[in-house]
Amino acid sequence: MLYISRKEHFNAAHKLYNPTWSKEKNVEVFGPCANDHWHGHNFDLIVTVKGHPDPETGFVVDLKKLSKLIQREVTDKLDHKNINLDVDFMKDKMASCENLIVEIWKILDTQLPTITKHGKLHSLRLYETPRNYVEYFGGQ
Ligand code: NI
């Protein structure tokens, strides 16, 4: 089994705010991330596909096709957007990296068979800052 990865980038704004809580409790839990007027991050998304190489191409997945797929289905919908307000697949969800990565997984897991017979989605890693990232391997 081989694991092949592609990194894509997007910039997006969000705020972490639970509308059922008071302003004070939001600030206590989310700190500066609860800022009323949003804040931004430079996100990196690393998509890892696993599989065996196609005997005809030697590829598990064509990384050019993977890059285009990630951009079309995910990062173009997030780049320079407000995650709370502009992104259909994050509607009515807390705009955390944890929720975001689960929604990205659903999209890419559904779309990946359109570009590879041999590769399956293995993991996603989403960097919100160079030091903070979340990983997801699908499932519960
Ligand atoms: Ni933030």
Backbone and ligand atoms as CSV (ligand in chain L), in Angstrom:
chain,resi,resn,atom,element,x,y,z
A,1,MET,N,N,0.844,-1.202,0.000
A,1,MET,CA,C,0.000,0.000,0.000
A,1,MET,C,C,0.879,1.252,0.000
A,2,LEU,N,N,0.515,2.196,-0.860
A,2,LEU,CA,C,1.252,3.456,-0.943
A,2,LEU,C,C,0.349,4.610,-0.538
A,3,TYR,N,N,0.978,5.636,-0.031
A,3,TYR,CA,C,0.248,6.827,0.434
A,3,TYR,C,C,0.819,8.035,-0.291
A,4,ILE,N,N,-0.035,8.743,-0.998
A,4,ILE,CA,C,0.427,9.883,-1.792
A,4,ILE,C,C,-0.407,11.105,-1.412
A,5,SER,N,N,0.260,12.238,-1.302
A,5,SER,CA,C,-0.409,13.416,-0.734
A,5,SER,C,C,-0.264,14.642,-1.619
A,6,ARG,N,N,-1.265,15.490,-1.513
A,6,ARG,CA,C,-1.250,16.783,-2.184
A,6,ARG,C,C,-1.637,17.865,-1.182
A,7,LYS,N,N,-0.888,18.945,-1.191
A,7,LYS,CA,C,-1.205,20.078,-0.310
A,7,LYS,C,C,-1.838,21.201,-1.114
A,8,GLU,N,N,-2.962,21.705,-0.626
A,8,GLU,CA,C,-3.598,22.884,-1.225
A,8,GLU,C,C,-3.750,23.943,-0.140
A,9,HIS,N,N,-4.021,25.156,-0.577
A,9,HIS,CA,C,-4.016,26.294,0.333
A,9,HIS,C,C,-5.272,27.130,0.126
A,10,PHE,N,N,-5.767,27.707,1.205
A,10,PHE,CA,C,-6.824,28.715,1.060
A,10,PHE,C,C,-6.769,29.672,2.245
A,11,ASN,N,N,-7.280,30.866,2.008
A,11,ASN,CA,C,-7.422,31.858,3.071
A,11,ASN,C,C,-8.901,32.032,3.337
A,12,ALA,N,N,-9.273,32.038,4.609
A,12,ALA,CA,C,-10.693,32.201,4.914
A,12,ALA,C,C,-10.856,32.845,6.281
A,13,ALA,N,N,-12.030,33.444,6.448
A,13,ALA,CA,C,-12.378,34.078,7.722
A,13,ALA,C,C,-13.416,33.226,8.439
A,14,HIS,N,N,-13.430,33.351,9.742
A,14,HIS,CA,C,-14.506,32.709,10.514
A,14,HIS,C,C,-14.592,33.367,11.878
A,15,LYS,N,N,-15.610,32.948,12.618
A,15,LYS,CA,C,-15.597,33.209,14.049
A,15,LYS,C,C,-16.205,32.006,14.731
A,16,LEU,N,N,-15.734,31.735,15.935
A,16,LEU,CA,C,-16.293,30.666,16.749
A,16,LEU,C,C,-17.213,31.327,17.753
A,17,TYR,N,N,-18.485,31.029,17.633
A,17,TYR,CA,C,-19.468,31.713,18.464
A,17,TYR,C,C,-20.692,30.829,18.586
A,18,ASN,N,N,-21.051,30.505,19.809
A,18,ASN,CA,C,-22.250,29.704,20.048
A,18,ASN,C,C,-23.397,30.665,20.403
A,19,PRO,N,N,-24.389,30.805,19.510
A,19,PRO,CA,C,-25.427,31.818,19.709
A,19,PRO,C,C,-26.332,31.544,20.912
A,20,THR,N,N,-26.273,30.330,21.454
A,20,THR,CA,C,-27.110,30.033,22.630
A,20,THR,C,C,-26.420,30.458,23.929
A,21,TRP,N,N,-25.167,30.909,23.828
A,21,TRP,CA,C,-24.435,31.359,25.016
A,21,TRP,C,C,-24.394,32.878,25.078
A,22,SER,N,N,-24.074,33.400,26.270
A,22,SER,CA,C,-23.845,34.837,26.417
A,22,SER,C,C,-22.535,35.219,25.730
A,23,LYS,N,N,-22.410,36.516,25.479
A,23,LYS,CA,C,-21.154,37.059,24.931
A,23,LYS,C,C,-19.971,36.688,25.831
A,24,GLU,N,N,-20.191,36.809,27.161
A,24,GLU,CA,C,-19.104,36.534,28.108
A,24,GLU,C,C,-18.644,35.083,28.019
A,25,LYS,N,N,-19.624,34.167,27.938
A,25,LYS,CA,C,-19.237,32.760,27.872
A,25,LYS,C,C,-18.518,32.449,26.556
A,26,ASN,N,N,-18.965,33.068,25.461
A,26,ASN,CA,C,-18.271,32.857,24.184
A,26,ASN,C,C,-16.822,33.326,24.258
A,27,VAL,N,N,-16.614,34.473,24.856
A,27,VAL,CA,C,-15.251,35.004,24.967
A,27,VAL,C,C,-14.415,34.107,25.886
A,28,GLU,N,N,-15.047,33.623,26.962
A,28,GLU,CA,C,-14.336,32.753,27.898
A,28,GLU,C,C,-13.875,31.458,27.207
A,29,VAL,N,N,-14.755,30.880,26.375
A,29,VAL,CA,C,-14.442,29.588,25.746
A,29,VAL,C,C,-13.581,29.769,24.497
A,30,PHE,N,N,-13.930,30.741,23.662
A,30,PHE,CA,C,-13.283,30.843,22.351
A,30,PHE,C,C,-12.214,31.933,22.278
A,31,GLY,N,N,-12.127,32.775,23.284
A,31,GLY,CA,C,-11.090,33.806,23.288
A,31,GLY,C,C,-11.215,34.699,22.068
A,32,PRO,N,N,-10.073,35.076,21.474
A,32,PRO,CA,C,-10.117,35.989,20.323
A,32,PRO,C,C,-10.866,35.403,19.132
A,33,CYS,N,N,-11.039,34.081,19.081
A,33,CYS,CA,C,-11.776,33.468,17.963
A,33,CYS,C,C,-13.252,33.829,17.991
A,34,ALA,N,N,-13.747,34.379,19.120
A,34,ALA,CA,C,-15.153,34.802,19.194
A,34,ALA,C,C,-15.324,36.257,18.755
A,35,ASN,N,N,-14.265,36.896,18.315
A,35,ASN,CA,C,-14.321,38.302,17.881
A,35,ASN,C,C,-15.501,38.555,16.944
A,36,ASP,N,N,-16.338,39.538,17.312
A,36,ASP,CA,C,-17.552,39.838,16.542
A,36,ASP,C,C,-17.292,40.010,15.046
A,37,HIS,N,N,-16.194,40.668,14.733
A,37,HIS,CA,C,-15.967,41.051,13.337
A,37,HIS,C,C,-15.017,40.131,12.610
A,38,TRP,N,N,-15.019,38.854,13.020
A,38,TRP,CA,C,-14.322,37.811,12.286
A,38,TRP,C,C,-12.812,37.928,12.407
A,39,HIS,N,N,-12.130,36.883,11.994
A,39,HIS,CA,C,-10.666,36.904,11.857
A,39,HIS,C,C,-10.316,35.858,10.821
A,40,GLY,N,N,-9.114,35.944,10.290
A,40,GLY,CA,C,-8.752,35.068,9.173
A,40,GLY,C,C,-7.615,34.130,9.502
A,41,HIS,N,N,-7.524,33.082,8.686
A,41,HIS,CA,C,-6.400,32.147,8.777
A,41,HIS,C,C,-5.912,31.821,7.370
A,42,ASN,N,N,-4.625,31.473,7.294
A,42,ASN,CA,C,-4.060,30.892,6.075
A,42,ASN,C,C,-4.071,29.384,6.272
A,43,PHE,N,N,-5.029,28.721,5.660
A,43,PHE,CA,C,-5.190,27.281,5.863
A,43,PHE,C,C,-4.367,26.490,4.844
A,44,ASP,N,N,-3.813,25.379,5.292
A,44,ASP,CA,C,-3.254,24.375,4.381
A,44,ASP,C,C,-4.038,23.086,4.570
A,45,LEU,N,N,-4.392,22.471,3.462
A,45,LEU,CA,C,-5.121,21.206,3.484
A,45,LEU,C,C,-4.277,20.147,2.789
A,46,ILE,N,N,-3.951,19.081,3.517
A,46,ILE,CA,C,-3.169,17.991,2.933
A,46,ILE,C,C,-4.089,16.774,2.785
A,47,VAL,N,N,-4.210,16.341,1.541
A,47,VAL,CA,C,-5.096,15.213,1.210
A,47,VAL,C,C,-4.215,14.014,0.876
A,48,THR,N,N,-4.394,12.904,1.603
A,48,THR,CA,C,-3.603,11.698,1.361
A,48,THR,C,C,-4.500,10.587,0.819
A,49,VAL,N,N,-4.063,10.037,-0.307
A,49,VAL,CA,C,-4.785,8.944,-0.981
A,49,VAL,C,C,-3.930,7.694,-0.872
A,50,LYS,N,N,-4.581,6.550,-0.589
A,50,LYS,CA,C,-3.830,5.291,-0.495
A,50,LYS,C,C,-4.273,4.339,-1.595
A,51,GLY,N,N,-3.363,3.467,-1.980
A,51,GLY,CA,C,-3.724,2.471,-2.989
A,51,GLY,C,C,-2.495,1.846,-3.601
A,52,HIS,N,N,-2.731,1.069,-4.634
A,52,HIS,CA,C,-1.666,0.444,-5.396
A,52,HIS,C,C,-1.574,1.153,-6.748
A,53,PRO,N,N,-0.378,1.229,-7.307
A,53,PRO,CA,C,-0.246,1.939,-8.582
A,53,PRO,C,C,-1.027,1.250,-9.707
A,54,ASP,N,N,-1.643,2.069,-10.538
A,54,ASP,CA,C,-2.275,1.570,-11.756
A,54,ASP,C,C,-1.174,0.993,-12.647
A,55,PRO,N,N,-1.343,-0.232,-13.149
A,55,PRO,CA,C,-0.257,-0.827,-13.955
A,55,PRO,C,C,0.052,-0.035,-15.217
A,56,GLU,N,N,-0.904,0.696,-15.754
A,56,GLU,CA,C,-0.674,1.434,-17.002
A,56,GLU,C,C,0.028,2.766,-16.790
A,57,THR,N,N,-0.244,3.440,-15.653
A,57,THR,CA,C,0.341,4.768,-15.430
A,57,THR,C,C,1.426,4.759,-14.360
A,58,GLY,N,N,1.398,3.759,-13.495
A,58,GLY,CA,C,2.288,3.774,-12.334
A,58,GLY,C,C,1.804,4.685,-11.222
A,59,PHE,N,N,0.654,5.331,-11.419
A,59,PHE,CA,C,0.117,6.264,-10.416
A,59,PHE,C,C,-0.943,5.590,-9.551
A,60,VAL,N,N,-0.965,5.948,-8.265
A,60,VAL,CA,C,-2.130,5.645,-7.430
A,60,VAL,C,C,-3.251,6.612,-7.809
A,61,VAL,N,N,-2.860,7.861,-7.945
A,61,VAL,CA,C,-3.780,8.903,-8.413
A,61,VAL,C,C,-2.930,9.951,-9.126
A,62,ASP,N,N,-3.465,10.515,-10.190
A,62,ASP,CA,C,-2.776,11.588,-10.908
A,62,ASP,C,C,-2.877,12.861,-10.049
A,63,LEU,N,N,-1.737,13.354,-9.562
A,63,LEU,CA,C,-1.774,14.487,-8.629
A,63,LEU,C,C,-2.293,15.772,-9.275
A,64,LYS,N,N,-2.139,15.896,-10.581
A,64,LYS,CA,C,-2.728,17.075,-11.255
A,64,LYS,C,C,-4.255,17.021,-11.166
A,65,LYS,N,N,-4.791,15.819,-11.390
A,65,LYS,CA,C,-6.252,15.668,-11.284
A,65,LYS,C,C,-6.713,15.834,-9.842
A,66,LEU,N,N,-5.924,15.312,-8.907
A,66,LEU,CA,C,-6.300,15.455,-7.496
A,66,LEU,C,C,-6.307,16.927,-7.097
A,67,SER,N,N,-5.288,17.649,-7.522
A,67,SER,CA,C,-5.206,19.075,-7.212
A,67,SER,C,C,-6.432,19.819,-7.755
A,68,LYS,N,N,-6.764,19.553,-9.022
A,68,LYS,CA,C,-7.933,20.231,-9.625
A,68,LYS,C,C,-9.221,19.877,-8.894
A,69,LEU,N,N,-9.344,18.611,-8.511
A,69,LEU,CA,C,-10.556,18.175,-7.802
A,69,LEU,C,C,-10.685,18.886,-6.452
A,70,ILE,N,N,-9.573,18.939,-5.706
A,70,ILE,CA,C,-9.611,19.599,-4.387
A,70,ILE,C,C,-9.969,21.075,-4.564
A,71,GLN,N,N,-9.368,21.700,-5.576
A,71,GLN,CA,C,-9.654,23.127,-5.792
A,71,GLN,C,C,-11.107,23.346,-6.175
A,72,ARG,N,N,-11.583,22.556,-7.134
A,72,ARG,CA,C,-12.952,22.770,-7.636
A,72,ARG,C,C,-13.989,22.496,-6.556
A,73,GLU,N,N,-13.814,21.418,-5.814
A,73,GLU,CA,C,-14.854,20.961,-4.891
A,73,GLU,C,C,-14.725,21.554,-3.485
A,74,VAL,N,N,-13.499,21.968,-3.126
A,74,VAL,CA,C,-13.287,22.396,-1.737
A,74,VAL,C,C,-12.674,23.798,-1.647
A,75,THR,N,N,-11.435,23.954,-2.085
A,75,THR,CA,C,-10.733,25.193,-1.725
A,75,THR,C,C,-11.280,26.421,-2.462
A,76,ASP,N,N,-11.779,26.250,-3.699
A,76,ASP,CA,C,-12.390,27.399,-4.389
A,76,ASP,C,C,-13.629,27.892,-3.640
A,77,LYS,N,N,-14.297,26.978,-2.933
A,77,LYS,CA,C,-15.512,27.350,-2.193
A,77,LYS,C,C,-15.195,28.016,-0.855
A,78,LEU,N,N,-13.928,27.897,-0.428
A,78,LEU,CA,C,-13.519,28.448,0.866
A,78,LEU,C,C,-12.612,29.672,0.726
A,79,ASP,N,N,-11.861,29.734,-0.363
A,79,ASP,CA,C,-10.809,30.744,-0.479
A,79,ASP,C,C,-11.400,32.155,-0.539
A,80,HIS,N,N,-10.896,33.022,0.346
A,80,HIS,CA,C,-11.370,34.404,0.468
A,80,HIS,C,C,-12.858,34.491,0.815
A,81,LYS,N,N,-13.339,33.466,1.514
A,81,LYS,CA,C,-14.737,33.455,1.943
A,81,LYS,C,C,-14.820,33.531,3.470
A,82,ASN,N,N,-16.041,33.796,3.913
A,82,ASN,CA,C,-16.347,33.735,5.332
A,82,ASN,C,C,-17.000,32.374,5.588
A,83,ILE,N,N,-16.336,31.527,6.361
A,83,ILE,CA,C,-16.801,30.139,6.543
A,83,ILE,C,C,-18.186,30.109,7.196
A,84,ASN,N,N,-18.458,31.042,8.099
A,84,ASN,CA,C,-19.766,31.072,8.765
A,84,ASN,C,C,-20.896,31.467,7.818
A,85,LEU,N,N,-20.598,32.358,6.853
A,85,LEU,CA,C,-21.667,32.966,6.063
A,85,LEU,C,C,-21.732,32.510,4.616
A,86,ASP,N,N,-20.591,32.170,4.026
A,86,ASP,CA,C,-20.531,32.005,2.562
A,86,ASP,C,C,-20.460,30.562,2.080
A,87,VAL,N,N,-20.243,29.613,2.979
A,87,VAL,CA,C,-19.865,28.261,2.533
A,87,VAL,C,C,-21.035,27.309,2.767
A,88,ASP,N,N,-21.629,26.830,1.658
A,88,ASP,CA,C,-22.880,26.064,1.785
A,88,ASP,C,C,-22.709,24.833,2.679
A,89,PHE,N,N,-21.595,24.125,2.546
A,89,PHE,CA,C,-21.465,22.885,3.320
A,89,PHE,C,C,-21.145,23.116,4.808
A,90,MET,N,N,-20.956,24.371,5.199
A,90,MET,CA,C,-20.746,24.671,6.634
A,90,MET,C,C,-21.948,25.397,7.252
A,91,LYS,N,N,-23.024,25.488,6.485
A,91,LYS,CA,C,-24.217,26.181,6.968
A,91,LYS,C,C,-24.722,25.531,8.271
A,92,ASP,N,N,-25.037,26.363,9.248
A,92,ASP,CA,C,-25.596,25.920,10.536
A,92,ASP,C,C,-24.648,25.039,11.361
A,93,LYS,N,N,-23.339,25.091,11.038
A,93,LYS,CA,C,-22.362,24.356,11.853
A,93,LYS,C,C,-21.397,25.349,12.484
A,94,MET,N,N,-20.865,25.001,13.646
A,94,MET,CA,C,-19.790,25.796,14.219
A,94,MET,C,C,-18.608,25.741,13.253
A,95,ALA,N,N,-17.999,26.903,12.993
A,95,ALA,CA,C,-16.950,26.989,11.967
A,95,ALA,C,C,-15.590,26.593,12.530
A,96,SER,N,N,-15.538,25.433,13.159
A,96,SER,CA,C,-14.265,24.932,13.701
A,96,SER,C,C,-13.558,24.091,12.651
A,97,CYS,N,N,-12.250,23.921,12.843
A,97,CYS,CA,C,-11.482,23.050,11.954
A,97,CYS,C,C,-11.997,21.615,12.000
A,98,GLU,N,N,-12.445,21.200,13.178
A,98,GLU,CA,C,-12.938,19.823,13.318
A,98,GLU,C,C,-14.164,19.597,12.434
A,99,ASN,N,N,-15.120,20.538,12.493
A,99,ASN,CA,C,-16.314,20.391,11.651
A,99,ASN,C,C,-15.975,20.558,10.176
A,100,LEU,N,N,-15.054,21.469,9.904
A,100,LEU,CA,C,-14.677,21.716,8.512
A,100,LEU,C,C,-14.041,20.480,7.886
A,101,ILE,N,N,-13.164,19.822,8.597
A,101,ILE,CA,C,-12.458,18.677,8.006
A,101,ILE,C,C,-13.420,17.513,7.747
A,102,VAL,N,N,-14.417,17.346,8.600
A,102,VAL,CA,C,-15.405,16.267,8.393
A,102,VAL,C,C,-16.217,16.540,7.122
A,103,GLU,N,N,-16.586,17.793,6.911
A,103,GLU,CA,C,-17.352,18.135,5.700
A,103,GLU,C,C,-16.488,17.994,4.449
A,104,ILE,N,N,-15.209,18.370,4.553
A,104,ILE,CA,C,-14.303,18.215,3.410
A,104,ILE,C,C,-14.140,16.731,3.078
A,105,TRP,N,N,-14.040,15.904,4.112
A,105,TRP,CA,C,-13.935,14.452,3.897
A,105,TRP,C,C,-15.127,13.941,3.085
A,106,LYS,N,N,-16.343,14.324,3.491
A,106,LYS,CA,C,-17.546,13.823,2.799
A,106,LYS,C,C,-17.489,14.174,1.311
A,107,ILE,N,N,-17.050,15.384,1.011
A,107,ILE,CA,C,-16.995,15.827,-0.384
A,107,ILE,C,C,-15.953,15.028,-1.163
A,108,LEU,N,N,-14.743,14.952,-0.620
A,108,LEU,CA,C,-13.659,14.315,-1.373
A,108,LEU,C,C,-13.841,12.803,-1.464
A,109,ASP,N,N,-14.362,12.188,-0.417
A,109,ASP,CA,C,-14.595,10.743,-0.448
A,109,ASP,C,C,-15.612,10.390,-1.535
A,110,THR,N,N,-16.596,11.243,-1.722
A,110,THR,CA,C,-17.607,11.033,-2.764
A,110,THR,C,C,-17.018,11.261,-4.155
A,111,GLN,N,N,-16.153,12.263,-4.284
A,111,GLN,CA,C,-15.659,12.675,-5.604
A,111,GLN,C,C,-14.436,11.883,-6.085
A,112,LEU,N,N,-13.687,11.307,-5.167
A,112,LEU,CA,C,-12.413,10.679,-5.557
A,112,LEU,C,C,-12.563,9.593,-6.628
A,113,PRO,N,N,-13.613,8.753,-6.577
A,113,PRO,CA,C,-13.743,7.721,-7.623
A,113,PRO,C,C,-13.863,8.284,-9.043
A,114,THR,N,N,-14.147,9.587,-9.183
A,114,THR,CA,C,-14.227,10.167,-10.531
A,114,THR,C,C,-12.839,10.364,-11.143
A,115,ILE,N,N,-11.776,10.293,-10.327
A,115,ILE,CA,C,-10.430,10.502,-10.888
A,115,ILE,C,C,-9.480,9.325,-10.670
A,116,THR,N,N,-9.851,8.334,-9.869
A,116,THR,CA,C,-8.954,7.188,-9.671
A,116,THR,C,C,-9.746,5.913,-9.418
A,117,LYS,N,N,-9.302,4.836,-10.060
A,117,LYS,CA,C,-9.887,3.516,-9.793
A,117,LYS,C,C,-9.194,2.861,-8.621
A,118,HIS,N,N,-7.936,3.244,-8.385
A,118,HIS,CA,C,-7.074,2.499,-7.469
A,118,HIS,C,C,-6.890,3.171,-6.119
A,119,GLY,N,N,-7.194,4.456,-6.053
A,119,GLY,CA,C,-6.914,5.195,-4.818
A,119,GLY,C,C,-8.152,5.382,-3.961
A,120,LYS,N,N,-7.941,5.330,-2.666
A,120,LYS,CA,C,-9.024,5.629,-1.709
A,120,LYS,C,C,-8.537,6.742,-0.778
A,121,LEU,N,N,-9.467,7.550,-0.310
A,121,LEU,CA,C,-9.097,8.614,0.617
A,121,LEU,C,C,-8.594,7.998,1.917
A,122,HIS,N,N,-7.385,8.375,2.333
A,122,HIS,CA,C,-6.799,7.825,3.555
A,122,HIS,C,C,-6.900,8.788,4.726
A,123,SER,N,N,-6.493,10.052,4.478
A,123,SER,CA,C,-6.536,11.021,5.578
A,123,SER,C,C,-6.560,12.438,5.033
A,124,LEU,N,N,-7.036,13.321,5.886
A,124,LEU,CA,C,-6.957,14.758,5.642
A,124,LEU,C,C,-6.235,15.379,6.818
A,125,ARG,N,N,-5.435,16.366,6.524
A,125,ARG,CA,C,-4.811,17.158,7.589
A,125,ARG,C,C,-5.065,18.627,7.254
A,126,LEU,N,N,-5.641,19.341,8.196
A,126,LEU,CA,C,-5.993,20.744,7.961
A,126,LEU,C,C,-5.249,21.604,8.971
A,127,TYR,N,N,-4.346,22.436,8.444
A,127,TYR,CA,C,-3.596,23.384,9.277
A,127,TYR,C,C,-4.352,24.699,9.337
A,128,GLU,N,N,-4.673,25.125,10.541
A,128,GLU,CA,C,-5.274,26.448,10.729
A,128,GLU,C,C,-4.175,27.484,10.950
A,129,THR,N,N,-3.125,27.062,11.603
A,129,THR,CA,C,-1.910,27.861,11.759
A,129,THR,C,C,-0.755,26.873,11.574
A,130,PRO,N,N,0.471,27.381,11.439
A,130,PRO,CA,C,1.581,26.425,11.302
A,130,PRO,C,C,1.693,25.465,12.490
A,131,ARG,N,N,1.141,25.847,13.646
A,131,ARG,CA,C,1.280,25.008,14.837
A,131,ARG,C,C,0.024,24.232,15.198
A,132,ASN,N,N,-1.124,24.614,14.648
A,132,ASN,CA,C,-2.387,23.948,15.005
A,132,ASN,C,C,-2.965,23.254,13.789
A,133,TYR,N,N,-3.169,21.946,13.913
A,133,TYR,CA,C,-3.810,21.232,12.808
A,133,TYR,C,C,-4.671,20.107,13.329
A,134,VAL,N,N,-5.613,19.702,12.501
A,134,VAL,CA,C,-6.489,18.588,12.832
A,134,VAL,C,C,-6.350,17.547,11.733
A,135,GLU,N,N,-6.397,16.273,12.135
A,135,GLU,CA,C,-6.315,15.174,11.176
A,135,GLU,C,C,-7.598,14.359,11.248
A,136,TYR,N,N,-7.977,13.781,10.112
A,136,TYR,CA,C,-9.180,12.954,10.081
A,136,TYR,C,C,-8.942,11.779,9.137
A,137,PHE,N,N,-9.370,10.610,9.611
A,137,PHE,CA,C,-9.197,9.378,8.834
A,137,PHE,C,C,-10.552,8.790,8.441
A,138,GLY,N,N,-11.608,9.589,8.539
A,138,GLY,CA,C,-12.952,9.111,8.210
A,138,GLY,C,C,-13.554,8.334,9.367
A,139,GLY,N,N,-14.816,7.996,9.223
A,139,GLY,CA,C,-15.484,7.200,10.237
A,139,GLY,C,C,-15.783,8.002,11.500
A,140,GLN,N,N,-16.060,7.289,12.559
A,140,GLN,CA,C,-16.499,7.927,13.806
A,140,GLN,C,C,-15.294,8.311,14.665
L,1,NI,NI,NI,-9.805,31.069,14.152
